[in-house]
Amino acid sequence: MPVYEFQCMDCKKTFTVKMSVMEMEKANITCPKCGSKNVKKMISSFHTMTSKKS
Ligand SMILES: [Zn+2]
C-alpha cells in the first residue's frame, strides 16, 4: 500500500497517509494538527531505480 506525503498549507505541517489509490480518490485528507483541508500532496520518491549490475 502506497504512502502519500502531504503538507498542510495553513500550519505547514507535513504528514504521511497510508492508503490505497481507491481510498485516495474519495478520501478527505485533513491536517492532523489543525484539521484544515487545505493540504497539498507532496511528491514522495522512495522507489529508487537501482538496476545496476556490477
Ligand atoms: Zn495544519
mmCIF file of the protein (N, C-alpha, C, O) and its ligand, coordinates in Angstrom:
data_MODEL
# 
_entry.id   MODEL 
# 
loop_
_entity.id 
_entity.type 
_entity.pdbx_number_of_molecules 
1 polymer     1 
2 non-polymer 1 
# 
_entity_poly.entity_id                      1 
_entity_poly.type                           'polypeptide(L)' 
_entity_poly.nstd_linkage                   no 
_entity_poly.nstd_monomer                   no 
_entity_poly.pdbx_seq_one_letter_code       MPVYEFQCMDCKKTFTVKMSVMEMEKANITCPKCGSKNVKKMISSFHTMTSKKS 
_entity_poly.pdbx_seq_one_letter_code_can   MPVYEFQCMDCKKTFTVKMSVMEMEKANITCPKCGSKNVKKMISSFHTMTSKKS 
_entity_poly.pdbx_strand_id                 A 
# 
loop_
_entity_poly_seq.entity_id 
_entity_poly_seq.num 
_entity_poly_seq.mon_id 
_entity_poly_seq.hetero 
1 1  MET n 
1 2  PRO n 
1 3  VAL n 
1 4  TYR n 
1 5  GLU n 
1 6  PHE n 
1 7  GLN n 
1 8  CYS n 
1 9  MET n 
1 10 ASP n 
1 11 CYS n 
1 12 LYS n 
1 13 LYS n 
1 14 THR n 
1 15 PHE n 
1 16 THR n 
1 17 VAL n 
1 18 LYS n 
1 19 MET n 
1 20 SER n 
1 21 VAL n 
1 22 MET n 
1 23 GLU n 
1 24 MET n 
1 25 GLU n 
1 26 LYS n 
1 27 ALA n 
1 28 ASN n 
1 29 ILE n 
1 30 THR n 
1 31 CYS n 
1 32 PRO n 
1 33 LYS n 
1 34 CYS n 
1 35 GLY n 
1 36 SER n 
1 37 LYS n 
1 38 ASN n 
1 39 VAL n 
1 40 LYS n 
1 41 LYS n 
1 42 MET n 
1 43 ILE n 
1 44 SER n 
1 45 SER n 
1 46 PHE n 
1 47 HIS n 
1 48 THR n 
1 49 MET n 
1 50 THR n 
1 51 SER n 
1 52 LYS n 
1 53 LYS n 
1 54 SER n 
# 
loop_
_struct_asym.id 
_struct_asym.entity_id 
A 1 
B 2 
# 
loop_
_chem_comp.id 
_chem_comp.type 
_chem_comp.mon_nstd_flag 
ALA 'L-peptide linking' y 
ASN 'L-peptide linking' y 
ASP 'L-peptide linking' y 
CYS 'L-peptide linking' y 
GLN 'L-peptide linking' y 
GLU 'L-peptide linking' y 
GLY 'peptide linking'   y 
HIS 'L-peptide linking' y 
ILE 'L-peptide linking' y 
LYS 'L-peptide linking' y 
MET 'L-peptide linking' y 
PHE 'L-peptide linking' y 
PRO 'L-peptide linking' y 
SER 'L-peptide linking' y 
THR 'L-peptide linking' y 
TYR 'L-peptide linking' y 
VAL 'L-peptide linking' y 
ZN  non-polymer         . 
# 
_pdbx_entity_nonpoly.entity_id   2 
_pdbx_entity_nonpoly.name        ? 
_pdbx_entity_nonpoly.comp_id     ZN 
# 
_pdbx_nonpoly_scheme.asym_id         B 
_pdbx_nonpoly_scheme.entity_id       2 
_pdbx_nonpoly_scheme.mon_id          ZN 
_pdbx_nonpoly_scheme.ndb_seq_num     1 
_pdbx_nonpoly_scheme.pdb_seq_num     101 
_pdbx_nonpoly_scheme.auth_seq_num    101 
_pdbx_nonpoly_scheme.pdb_mon_id      ZN 
_pdbx_nonpoly_scheme.auth_mon_id     ZN 
_pdbx_nonpoly_scheme.pdb_strand_id   A 
_pdbx_nonpoly_scheme.pdb_ins_code    . 
# 
loop_
_atom_site.group_PDB 
_atom_site.id 
_atom_site.type_symbol 
_atom_site.label_atom_id 
_atom_site.label_alt_id 
_atom_site.label_comp_id 
_atom_site.label_asym_id 
_atom_site.label_entity_id 
_atom_site.label_seq_id 
_atom_site.pdbx_PDB_ins_code 
_atom_site.Cartn_x 
_atom_site.Cartn_y 
_atom_site.Cartn_z 
_atom_site.occupancy 
_atom_site.B_iso_or_equiv 
_atom_site.pdbx_formal_charge 
_atom_site.auth_seq_id 
_atom_site.auth_comp_id 
_atom_site.auth_asym_id 
_atom_site.auth_atom_id 
_atom_site.pdbx_PDB_model_num 
ATOM   1   N  N  . MET A 1 1  ? 0.850   -1.201 0.000   1.00 0.00 ? 1   MET A N  1 
ATOM   2   C  CA . MET A 1 1  ? 0.000   0.000  0.000   1.00 0.00 ? 1   MET A CA 1 
ATOM   3   C  C  . MET A 1 1  ? 0.884   1.249  0.000   1.00 0.00 ? 1   MET A C  1 
ATOM   4   O  O  . MET A 1 1  ? 1.781   1.378  0.833   1.00 0.00 ? 1   MET A O  1 
ATOM   5   N  N  . PRO A 1 2  ? 0.634   2.153  -0.920  1.00 0.00 ? 2   PRO A N  1 
ATOM   6   C  CA . PRO A 1 2  ? 1.496   3.329  -1.009  1.00 0.00 ? 2   PRO A CA 1 
ATOM   7   C  C  . PRO A 1 2  ? 1.280   4.310  0.143   1.00 0.00 ? 2   PRO A C  1 
ATOM   8   O  O  . PRO A 1 2  ? 0.205   4.381  0.738   1.00 0.00 ? 2   PRO A O  1 
ATOM   9   N  N  . VAL A 1 3  ? 2.315   5.044  0.424   1.00 0.00 ? 3   VAL A N  1 
ATOM   10  C  CA . VAL A 1 3  ? 2.254   6.066  1.466   1.00 0.00 ? 3   VAL A CA 1 
ATOM   11  C  C  . VAL A 1 3  ? 2.356   7.423  0.791   1.00 0.00 ? 3   VAL A C  1 
ATOM   12  O  O  . VAL A 1 3  ? 3.285   7.691  0.029   1.00 0.00 ? 3   VAL A O  1 
ATOM   13  N  N  . TYR A 1 4  ? 1.388   8.266  1.084   1.00 0.00 ? 4   TYR A N  1 
ATOM   14  C  CA . TYR A 1 4  ? 1.367   9.594  0.497   1.00 0.00 ? 4   TYR A CA 1 
ATOM   15  C  C  . TYR A 1 4  ? 1.812   10.613 1.536   1.00 0.00 ? 4   TYR A C  1 
ATOM   16  O  O  . TYR A 1 4  ? 1.476   10.522 2.717   1.00 0.00 ? 4   TYR A O  1 
ATOM   17  N  N  . GLU A 1 5  ? 2.577   11.583 1.055   1.00 0.00 ? 5   GLU A N  1 
ATOM   18  C  CA . GLU A 1 5  ? 3.034   12.630 1.958   1.00 0.00 ? 5   GLU A CA 1 
ATOM   19  C  C  . GLU A 1 5  ? 2.306   13.919 1.618   1.00 0.00 ? 5   GLU A C  1 
ATOM   20  O  O  . GLU A 1 5  ? 2.205   14.316 0.457   1.00 0.00 ? 5   GLU A O  1 
ATOM   21  N  N  . PHE A 1 6  ? 1.809   14.552 2.651   1.00 0.00 ? 6   PHE A N  1 
ATOM   22  C  CA . PHE A 1 6  ? 1.071   15.802 2.473   1.00 0.00 ? 6   PHE A CA 1 
ATOM   23  C  C  . PHE A 1 6  ? 1.699   16.907 3.308   1.00 0.00 ? 6   PHE A C  1 
ATOM   24  O  O  . PHE A 1 6  ? 2.383   16.655 4.300   1.00 0.00 ? 6   PHE A O  1 
ATOM   25  N  N  . GLN A 1 7  ? 1.449   18.128 2.879   1.00 0.00 ? 7   GLN A N  1 
ATOM   26  C  CA . GLN A 1 7  ? 1.817   19.265 3.708   1.00 0.00 ? 7   GLN A CA 1 
ATOM   27  C  C  . GLN A 1 7  ? 0.614   20.168 3.868   1.00 0.00 ? 7   GLN A C  1 
ATOM   28  O  O  . GLN A 1 7  ? -0.075  20.484 2.898   1.00 0.00 ? 7   GLN A O  1 
ATOM   29  N  N  . CYS A 1 8  ? 0.372   20.574 5.086   1.00 0.00 ? 8   CYS A N  1 
ATOM   30  C  CA . CYS A 1 8  ? -0.716  21.493 5.372   1.00 0.00 ? 8   CYS A CA 1 
ATOM   31  C  C  . CYS A 1 8  ? -0.303  22.902 4.970   1.00 0.00 ? 8   CYS A C  1 
ATOM   32  O  O  . CYS A 1 8  ? 0.761   23.386 5.357   1.00 0.00 ? 8   CYS A O  1 
ATOM   33  N  N  . MET A 1 9  ? -1.150  23.545 4.197   1.00 0.00 ? 9   MET A N  1 
ATOM   34  C  CA . MET A 1 9  ? -0.848  24.888 3.727   1.00 0.00 ? 9   MET A CA 1 
ATOM   35  C  C  . MET A 1 9  ? -1.090  25.933 4.814   1.00 0.00 ? 9   MET A C  1 
ATOM   36  O  O  . MET A 1 9  ? -0.623  27.067 4.705   1.00 0.00 ? 9   MET A O  1 
ATOM   37  N  N  . ASP A 1 10 ? -1.805  25.557 5.839   1.00 0.00 ? 10  ASP A N  1 
ATOM   38  C  CA . ASP A 1 10 ? -2.123  26.503 6.899   1.00 0.00 ? 10  ASP A CA 1 
ATOM   39  C  C  . ASP A 1 10 ? -1.050  26.535 7.988   1.00 0.00 ? 10  ASP A C  1 
ATOM   40  O  O  . ASP A 1 10 ? -0.579  27.604 8.377   1.00 0.00 ? 10  ASP A O  1 
ATOM   41  N  N  . CYS A 1 11 ? -0.676  25.362 8.470   1.00 0.00 ? 11  CYS A N  1 
ATOM   42  C  CA . CYS A 1 11 ? 0.302   25.331 9.561   1.00 0.00 ? 11  CYS A CA 1 
ATOM   43  C  C  . CYS A 1 11 ? 1.644   24.757 9.126   1.00 0.00 ? 11  CYS A C  1 
ATOM   44  O  O  . CYS A 1 11 ? 2.573   24.655 9.927   1.00 0.00 ? 11  CYS A O  1 
ATOM   45  N  N  . LYS A 1 12 ? 1.739   24.384 7.857   1.00 0.00 ? 12  LYS A N  1 
ATOM   46  C  CA . LYS A 1 12 ? 2.994   23.908 7.261   1.00 0.00 ? 12  LYS A CA 1 
ATOM   47  C  C  . LYS A 1 12 ? 3.458   22.562 7.795   1.00 0.00 ? 12  LYS A C  1 
ATOM   48  O  O  . LYS A 1 12 ? 4.605   22.165 7.591   1.00 0.00 ? 12  LYS A O  1 
ATOM   49  N  N  . LYS A 1 13 ? 2.568   21.870 8.473   1.00 0.00 ? 13  LYS A N  1 
ATOM   50  C  CA . LYS A 1 13 ? 2.945   20.561 8.985   1.00 0.00 ? 13  LYS A CA 1 
ATOM   51  C  C  . LYS A 1 13 ? 2.948   19.540 7.851   1.00 0.00 ? 13  LYS A C  1 
ATOM   52  O  O  . LYS A 1 13 ? 2.041   19.520 7.019   1.00 0.00 ? 13  LYS A O  1 
ATOM   53  N  N  . THR A 1 14 ? 3.965   18.704 7.826   1.00 0.00 ? 14  THR A N  1 
ATOM   54  C  CA . THR A 1 14 ? 3.992   17.604 6.866   1.00 0.00 ? 14  THR A CA 1 
ATOM   55  C  C  . THR A 1 14 ? 3.604   16.324 7.580   1.00 0.00 ? 14  THR A C  1 
ATOM   56  O  O  . THR A 1 14 ? 3.995   16.086 8.723   1.00 0.00 ? 14  THR A O  1 
ATOM   57  N  N  . PHE A 1 15 ? 2.824   15.503 6.883   1.00 0.00 ? 15  PHE A N  1 
ATOM   58  C  CA . PHE A 1 15 ? 2.393   14.242 7.469   1.00 0.00 ? 15  PHE A CA 1 
ATOM   59  C  C  . PHE A 1 15 ? 2.196   13.224 6.362   1.00 0.00 ? 15  PHE A C  1 
ATOM   60  O  O  . PHE A 1 15 ? 2.027   13.577 5.195   1.00 0.00 ? 15  PHE A O  1 
ATOM   61  N  N  . THR A 1 16 ? 2.219   11.974 6.740   1.00 0.00 ? 16  THR A N  1 
ATOM   62  C  CA . THR A 1 16 ? 2.064   10.906 5.761   1.00 0.00 ? 16  THR A CA 1 
ATOM   63  C  C  . THR A 1 16 ? 0.765   10.158 6.017   1.00 0.00 ? 16  THR A C  1 
ATOM   64  O  O  . THR A 1 16 ? 0.346   9.970  7.159   1.00 0.00 ? 16  THR A O  1 
ATOM   65  N  N  . VAL A 1 17 ? 0.143   9.739  4.930   1.00 0.00 ? 17  VAL A N  1 
ATOM   66  C  CA . VAL A 1 17 ? -1.090  8.970  4.995   1.00 0.00 ? 17  VAL A CA 1 
ATOM   67  C  C  . VAL A 1 17 ? -0.904  7.710  4.165   1.00 0.00 ? 17  VAL A C  1 
ATOM   68  O  O  . VAL A 1 17 ? -0.519  7.769  2.997   1.00 0.00 ? 17  VAL A O  1 
ATOM   69  N  N  . LYS A 1 18 ? -1.180  6.580  4.781   1.00 0.00 ? 18  LYS A N  1 
ATOM   70  C  CA . LYS A 1 18 ? -1.075  5.322  4.052   1.00 0.00 ? 18  LYS A CA 1 
ATOM   71  C  C  . LYS A 1 18 ? -2.464  4.887  3.620   1.00 0.00 ? 18  LYS A C  1 
ATOM   72  O  O  . LYS A 1 18 ? -3.331  4.620  4.451   1.00 0.00 ? 18  LYS A O  1 
ATOM   73  N  N  . MET A 1 19 ? -2.663  4.820  2.321   1.00 0.00 ? 19  MET A N  1 
ATOM   74  C  CA . MET A 1 19 ? -3.961  4.393  1.812   1.00 0.00 ? 19  MET A CA 1 
ATOM   75  C  C  . MET A 1 19 ? -3.825  3.918  0.371   1.00 0.00 ? 19  MET A C  1 
ATOM   76  O  O  . MET A 1 19 ? -2.837  4.207  -0.304  1.00 0.00 ? 19  MET A O  1 
ATOM   77  N  N  . SER A 1 20 ? -4.831  3.187  -0.083  1.00 0.00 ? 20  SER A N  1 
ATOM   78  C  CA . SER A 1 20 ? -4.806  2.707  -1.458  1.00 0.00 ? 20  SER A CA 1 
ATOM   79  C  C  . SER A 1 20 ? -5.231  3.822  -2.409  1.00 0.00 ? 20  SER A C  1 
ATOM   80  O  O  . SER A 1 20 ? -5.734  4.860  -1.977  1.00 0.00 ? 20  SER A O  1 
ATOM   81  N  N  . VAL A 1 21 ? -5.026  3.601  -3.698  1.00 0.00 ? 21  VAL A N  1 
ATOM   82  C  CA . VAL A 1 21 ? -5.406  4.599  -4.695  1.00 0.00 ? 21  VAL A CA 1 
ATOM   83  C  C  . VAL A 1 21 ? -6.914  4.805  -4.699  1.00 0.00 ? 21  VAL A C  1 
ATOM   84  O  O  . VAL A 1 21 ? -7.393  5.925  -4.880  1.00 0.00 ? 21  VAL A O  1 
ATOM   85  N  N  . MET A 1 22 ? -7.660  3.723  -4.499  1.00 0.00 ? 22  MET A N  1 
ATOM   86  C  CA . MET A 1 22 ? -9.120  3.803  -4.429  1.00 0.00 ? 22  MET A CA 1 
ATOM   87  C  C  . MET A 1 22 ? -9.582  4.693  -3.282  1.00 0.00 ? 22  MET A C  1 
ATOM   88  O  O  . MET A 1 22 ? -10.480 5.520  -3.441  1.00 0.00 ? 22  MET A O  1 
ATOM   89  N  N  . GLU A 1 23 ? -8.956  4.510  -2.127  1.00 0.00 ? 23  GLU A N  1 
ATOM   90  C  CA . GLU A 1 23 ? -9.299  5.335  -0.966  1.00 0.00 ? 23  GLU A CA 1 
ATOM   91  C  C  . GLU A 1 23 ? -8.906  6.784  -1.200  1.00 0.00 ? 23  GLU A C  1 
ATOM   92  O  O  . GLU A 1 23 ? -9.591  7.717  -0.780  1.00 0.00 ? 23  GLU A O  1 
ATOM   93  N  N  . MET A 1 24 ? -7.790  6.938  -1.876  1.00 0.00 ? 24  MET A N  1 
ATOM   94  C  CA . MET A 1 24 ? -7.260  8.273  -2.166  1.00 0.00 ? 24  MET A CA 1 
ATOM   95  C  C  . MET A 1 24 ? -8.267  9.107  -2.946  1.00 0.00 ? 24  MET A C  1 
ATOM   96  O  O  . MET A 1 24 ? -8.399  10.310 -2.720  1.00 0.00 ? 24  MET A O  1 
ATOM   97  N  N  . GLU A 1 25 ? -8.979  8.453  -3.870  1.00 0.00 ? 25  GLU A N  1 
ATOM   98  C  CA . GLU A 1 25 ? -9.937  9.145  -4.729  1.00 0.00 ? 25  GLU A CA 1 
ATOM   99  C  C  . GLU A 1 25 ? -11.068 9.815  -3.942  1.00 0.00 ? 25  GLU A C  1 
ATOM   100 O  O  . GLU A 1 25 ? -11.502 10.921 -4.265  1.00 0.00 ? 25  GLU A O  1 
ATOM   101 N  N  . LYS A 1 26 ? -11.526 9.126  -2.917  1.00 0.00 ? 26  LYS A N  1 
ATOM   102 C  CA . LYS A 1 26 ? -12.689 9.624  -2.198  1.00 0.00 ? 26  LYS A CA 1 
ATOM   103 C  C  . LYS A 1 26 ? -12.367 10.147 -0.797  1.00 0.00 ? 26  LYS A C  1 
ATOM   104 O  O  . LYS A 1 26 ? -13.250 10.586 -0.061  1.00 0.00 ? 26  LYS A O  1 
ATOM   105 N  N  . ALA A 1 27 ? -11.095 10.088 -0.455  1.00 0.00 ? 27  ALA A N  1 
ATOM   106 C  CA . ALA A 1 27 ? -10.704 10.481 0.892   1.00 0.00 ? 27  ALA A CA 1 
ATOM   107 C  C  . ALA A 1 27 ? -10.672 12.001 1.039   1.00 0.00 ? 27  ALA A C  1 
ATOM   108 O  O  . ALA A 1 27 ? -10.288 12.731 0.125   1.00 0.00 ? 27  ALA A O  1 
ATOM   109 N  N  . ASN A 1 28 ? -11.079 12.437 2.197   1.00 0.00 ? 28  ASN A N  1 
ATOM   110 C  CA . ASN A 1 28 ? -10.922 13.844 2.538   1.00 0.00 ? 28  ASN A CA 1 
ATOM   111 C  C  . ASN A 1 28 ? -9.736  13.978 3.485   1.00 0.00 ? 28  ASN A C  1 
ATOM   112 O  O  . ASN A 1 28 ? -9.832  13.712 4.683   1.00 0.00 ? 28  ASN A O  1 
ATOM   113 N  N  . ILE A 1 29 ? -8.634  14.394 2.914   1.00 0.00 ? 29  ILE A N  1 
ATOM   114 C  CA . ILE A 1 29 ? -7.427  14.483 3.720   1.00 0.00 ? 29  ILE A CA 1 
ATOM   115 C  C  . ILE A 1 29 ? -7.447  15.771 4.531   1.00 0.00 ? 29  ILE A C  1 
ATOM   116 O  O  . ILE A 1 29 ? -7.588  16.870 3.994   1.00 0.00 ? 29  ILE A O  1 
ATOM   117 N  N  . THR A 1 30 ? -7.305  15.604 5.812   1.00 0.00 ? 30  THR A N  1 
ATOM   118 C  CA . THR A 1 30 ? -7.250  16.770 6.675   1.00 0.00 ? 30  THR A CA 1 
ATOM   119 C  C  . THR A 1 30 ? -5.959  16.756 7.487   1.00 0.00 ? 30  THR A C  1 
ATOM   120 O  O  . THR A 1 30 ? -5.399  15.698 7.773   1.00 0.00 ? 30  THR A O  1 
ATOM   121 N  N  . CYS A 1 31 ? -5.509  17.926 7.844   1.00 0.00 ? 31  CYS A N  1 
ATOM   122 C  CA . CYS A 1 31 ? -4.302  18.057 8.643   1.00 0.00 ? 31  CYS A CA 1 
ATOM   123 C  C  . CYS A 1 31 ? -4.544  17.492 10.045  1.00 0.00 ? 31  CYS A C  1 
ATOM   124 O  O  . CYS A 1 31 ? -5.520  17.855 10.702  1.00 0.00 ? 31  CYS A O  1 
ATOM   125 N  N  . PRO A 1 32 ? -3.654  16.604 10.503  1.00 0.00 ? 32  PRO A N  1 
ATOM   126 C  CA . PRO A 1 32 ? -3.834  16.018 11.834  1.00 0.00 ? 32  PRO A CA 1 
ATOM   127 C  C  . PRO A 1 32 ? -3.566  17.019 12.957  1.00 0.00 ? 32  PRO A C  1 
ATOM   128 O  O  . PRO A 1 32 ? -3.926  16.783 14.111  1.00 0.00 ? 32  PRO A O  1 
ATOM   129 N  N  . LYS A 1 33 ? -2.950  18.101 12.617  1.00 0.00 ? 33  LYS A N  1 
ATOM   130 C  CA . LYS A 1 33 ? -2.598  19.095 13.639  1.00 0.00 ? 33  LYS A CA 1 
ATOM   131 C  C  . LYS A 1 33 ? -3.693  20.137 13.826  1.00 0.00 ? 33  LYS A C  1 
ATOM   132 O  O  . LYS A 1 33 ? -4.155  20.380 14.940  1.00 0.00 ? 33  LYS A O  1 
ATOM   133 N  N  . CYS A 1 34 ? -4.106  20.758 12.696  1.00 0.00 ? 34  CYS A N  1 
ATOM   134 C  CA . CYS A 1 34 ? -5.075  21.857 12.811  1.00 0.00 ? 34  CYS A CA 1 
ATOM   135 C  C  . CYS A 1 34 ? -6.428  21.513 12.186  1.00 0.00 ? 34  CYS A C  1 
ATOM   136 O  O  . CYS A 1 34 ? -7.387  22.275 12.308  1.00 0.00 ? 34  CYS A O  1 
ATOM   137 N  N  . GLY A 1 35 ? -6.498  20.349 11.508  1.00 0.00 ? 35  GLY A N  1 
ATOM   138 C  CA . GLY A 1 35 ? -7.767  19.919 10.946  1.00 0.00 ? 35  GLY A CA 1 
ATOM   139 C  C  . GLY A 1 35 ? -8.138  20.602 9.647   1.00 0.00 ? 35  GLY A C  1 
ATOM   140 O  O  . GLY A 1 35 ? -9.265  20.454 9.175   1.00 0.00 ? 35  GLY A O  1 
ATOM   141 N  N  . SER A 1 36 ? -7.228  21.338 9.067   1.00 0.00 ? 36  SER A N  1 
ATOM   142 C  CA . SER A 1 36 ? -7.511  22.036 7.822   1.00 0.00 ? 36  SER A CA 1 
ATOM   143 C  C  . SER A 1 36 ? -7.555  21.071 6.647   1.00 0.00 ? 36  SER A C  1 
ATOM   144 O  O  . SER A 1 36 ? -6.833  20.074 6.619   1.00 0.00 ? 36  SER A O  1 
ATOM   145 N  N  . LYS A 1 37 ? -8.404  21.378 5.685   1.00 0.00 ? 37  LYS A N  1 
ATOM   146 C  CA . LYS A 1 37 ? -8.452  20.580 4.458   1.00 0.00 ? 37  LYS A CA 1 
ATOM   147 C  C  . LYS A 1 37 ? -7.561  21.179 3.379   1.00 0.00 ? 37  LYS A C  1 
ATOM   148 O  O  . LYS A 1 37 ? -7.490  20.671 2.260   1.00 0.00 ? 37  LYS A O  1 
ATOM   149 N  N  . ASN A 1 38 ? -6.902  22.239 3.724   1.00 0.00 ? 38  ASN A N  1 
ATOM   150 C  CA . ASN A 1 38 ? -6.026  22.915 2.774   1.00 0.00 ? 38  ASN A CA 1 
ATOM   151 C  C  . ASN A 1 38 ? -4.643  22.257 2.769   1.00 0.00 ? 38  ASN A C  1 
ATOM   152 O  O  . ASN A 1 38 ? -3.642  22.838 3.188   1.00 0.00 ? 38  ASN A O  1 
ATOM   153 N  N  . VAL A 1 39 ? -4.642  21.002 2.270   1.00 0.00 ? 39  VAL A N  1 
ATOM   154 C  CA . VAL A 1 39 ? -3.400  20.246 2.260   1.00 0.00 ? 39  VAL A CA 1 
ATOM   155 C  C  . VAL A 1 39 ? -2.957  19.970 0.823   1.00 0.00 ? 39  VAL A C  1 
ATOM   156 O  O  . VAL A 1 39 ? -3.780  19.875 -0.088  1.00 0.00 ? 39  VAL A O  1 
ATOM   157 N  N  . LYS A 1 40 ? -1.687  19.847 0.646   1.00 0.00 ? 40  LYS A N  1 
ATOM   158 C  CA . LYS A 1 40 ? -1.116  19.620 -0.674  1.00 0.00 ? 40  LYS A CA 1 
ATOM   159 C  C  . LYS A 1 40 ? -0.350  18.312 -0.669  1.00 0.00 ? 40  LYS A C  1 
ATOM   160 O  O  . LYS A 1 40 ? 0.396   18.019 0.265   1.00 0.00 ? 40  LYS A O  1 
ATOM   161 N  N  . LYS A 1 41 ? -0.538  17.528 -1.722  1.00 0.00 ? 41  LYS A N  1 
ATOM   162 C  CA . LYS A 1 41 ? 0.181   16.268 -1.813  1.00 0.00 ? 41  LYS A CA 1 
ATOM   163 C  C  . LYS A 1 41 ? 1.612   16.514 -2.277  1.00 0.00 ? 41  LYS A C  1 
ATOM   164 O  O  . LYS A 1 41 ? 1.869   17.241 -3.236  1.00 0.00 ? 41  LYS A O  1 
ATOM   165 N  N  . MET A 1 42 ? 2.517   15.887 -1.565  1.00 0.00 ? 42  MET A N  1 
ATOM   166 C  CA . MET A 1 42 ? 3.930   16.038 -1.906  1.00 0.00 ? 42  MET A CA 1 
ATOM   167 C  C  . MET A 1 42 ? 4.353   14.869 -2.794  1.00 0.00 ? 42  MET A C  1 
ATOM   168 O  O  . MET A 1 42 ? 3.746   13.798 -2.780  1.00 0.00 ? 42  MET A O  1 
ATOM   169 N  N  . ILE A 1 43 ? 5.392   15.105 -3.548  1.00 0.00 ? 43  ILE A N  1 
ATOM   170 C  CA . ILE A 1 43 ? 5.953   14.027 -4.347  1.00 0.00 ? 43  ILE A CA 1 
ATOM   171 C  C  . ILE A 1 43 ? 6.916   13.213 -3.474  1.00 0.00 ? 43  ILE A C  1 
ATOM   172 O  O  . ILE A 1 43 ? 7.941   13.716 -3.012  1.00 0.00 ? 43  ILE A O  1 
ATOM   173 N  N  . SER A 1 44 ? 6.566   11.981 -3.269  1.00 0.00 ? 44  SER A N  1 
ATOM   174 C  CA . SER A 1 44 ? 7.443   11.124 -2.477  1.00 0.00 ? 44  SER A CA 1 
ATOM   175 C  C  . SER A 1 44 ? 8.109   10.103 -3.402  1.00 0.00 ? 44  SER A C  1 
ATOM   176 O  O  . SER A 1 44 ? 7.439   9.354  -4.113  1.00 0.00 ? 44  SER A O  1 
ATOM   177 N  N  . SER A 1 45 ? 9.385   10.093 -3.374  1.00 0.00 ? 45  SER A N  1 
ATOM   178 C  CA . SER A 1 45 ? 10.116  9.195  -4.264  1.00 0.00 ? 45  SER A CA 1 
ATOM   179 C  C  . SER A 1 45 ? 10.957  8.238  -3.437  1.00 0.00 ? 45  SER A C  1 
ATOM   180 O  O  . SER A 1 45 ? 12.162  8.422  -3.261  1.00 0.00 ? 45  SER A O  1 
ATOM   181 N  N  . PHE A 1 46 ? 10.299  7.234  -2.946  1.00 0.00 ? 46  PHE A N  1 
ATOM   182 C  CA . PHE A 1 46 ? 11.029  6.237  -2.171  1.00 0.00 ? 46  PHE A CA 1 
ATOM   183 C  C  . PHE A 1 46 ? 11.344  4.993  -3.000  1.00 0.00 ? 46  PHE A C  1 
ATOM   184 O  O  . PHE A 1 46 ? 11.969  4.046  -2.521  1.00 0.00 ? 46  PHE A O  1 
ATOM   185 N  N  . HIS A 1 47 ? 10.892  5.021  -4.259  1.00 0.00 ? 47  HIS A N  1 
ATOM   186 C  CA . HIS A 1 47 ? 11.248  3.927  -5.153  1.00 0.00 ? 47  HIS A CA 1 
ATOM   187 C  C  . HIS A 1 47 ? 12.460  4.341  -5.980  1.00 0.00 ? 47  HIS A C  1 
ATOM   188 O  O  . HIS A 1 47 ? 12.334  5.024  -6.996  1.00 0.00 ? 47  HIS A O  1 
ATOM   189 N  N  . THR A 1 48 ? 13.589  3.929  -5.541  1.00 0.00 ? 48  THR A N  1 
ATOM   190 C  CA . THR A 1 48 ? 14.804  4.291  -6.261  1.00 0.00 ? 48  THR A CA 1 
ATOM   191 C  C  . THR A 1 48 ? 15.143  3.231  -7.293  1.00 0.00 ? 48  THR A C  1 
ATOM   192 O  O  . THR A 1 48 ? 15.114  2.032  -7.015  1.00 0.00 ? 48  THR A O  1 
ATOM   193 N  N  . MET A 1 49 ? 15.457  3.688  -8.459  1.00 0.00 ? 49  MET A N  1 
ATOM   194 C  CA . MET A 1 49 ? 15.775  2.771  -9.544  1.00 0.00 ? 49  MET A CA 1 
ATOM   195 C  C  . MET A 1 49 ? 17.239  2.334  -9.444  1.00 0.00 ? 49  MET A C  1 
ATOM   196 O  O  . MET A 1 49 ? 18.163  3.073  -9.787  1.00 0.00 ? 49  MET A O  1 
ATOM   197 N  N  . THR A 1 50 ? 17.400  1.148  -8.979  1.00 0.00 ? 50  THR A N  1 
ATOM   198 C  CA . THR A 1 50 ? 18.776  0.638  -8.863  1.00 0.00 ? 50  THR A CA 1 
ATOM   199 C  C  . THR A 1 50 ? 18.902  -0.667 -9.647  1.00 0.00 ? 50  THR A C  1 
ATOM   200 O  O  . THR A 1 50 ? 18.986  -1.753 -9.073  1.00 0.00 ? 50  THR A O  1 
ATOM   201 N  N  . SER A 1 51 ? 18.913  -0.534 -10.935 1.00 0.00 ? 51  SER A N  1 
ATOM   202 C  CA . SER A 1 51 ? 19.069  -1.708 -11.780 1.00 0.00 ? 51  SER A CA 1 
ATOM   203 C  C  . SER A 1 51 ? 20.468  -1.709 -12.383 1.00 0.00 ? 51  SER A C  1 
ATOM   204 O  O  . SER A 1 51 ? 20.656  -1.652 -13.598 1.00 0.00 ? 51  SER A O  1 
ATOM   205 N  N  . LYS A 1 52 ? 21.419  -1.775 -11.494 1.00 0.00 ? 52  LYS A N  1 
ATOM   206 C  CA . LYS A 1 52 ? 22.813  -1.686 -11.929 1.00 0.00 ? 52  LYS A CA 1 
ATOM   207 C  C  . LYS A 1 52 ? 23.524  -2.999 -11.604 1.00 0.00 ? 52  LYS A C  1 
ATOM   208 O  O  . LYS A 1 52 ? 23.476  -3.494 -10.478 1.00 0.00 ? 52  LYS A O  1 
ATOM   209 N  N  . LYS A 1 53 ? 24.163  -3.528 -12.594 1.00 0.00 ? 53  LYS A N  1 
ATOM   210 C  CA . LYS A 1 53 ? 24.914  -4.761 -12.382 1.00 0.00 ? 53  LYS A CA 1 
ATOM   211 C  C  . LYS A 1 53 ? 26.403  -4.473 -12.329 1.00 0.00 ? 53  LYS A C  1 
ATOM   212 O  O  . LYS A 1 53 ? 26.916  -3.637 -13.073 1.00 0.00 ? 53  LYS A O  1 
ATOM   213 N  N  . SER A 1 54 ? 27.067  -5.153 -11.468 1.00 0.00 ? 54  SER A N  1 
ATOM   214 C  CA . SER A 1 54 ? 28.496  -4.916 -11.323 1.00 0.00 ? 54  SER A CA 1 
ATOM   215 C  C  . SER A 1 54 ? 29.300  -6.016 -12.023 1.00 0.00 ? 54  SER A C  1 
ATOM   216 O  O  . SER A 1 54 ? 30.531  -5.985 -12.008 1.00 0.00 ? 54  SER A O  1 
HETATM 217 ZN ZN . ZN  B 2 .  ? -2.443  22.192 9.600   1.00 0.00 2 101 ZN  A ZN 1 
# 
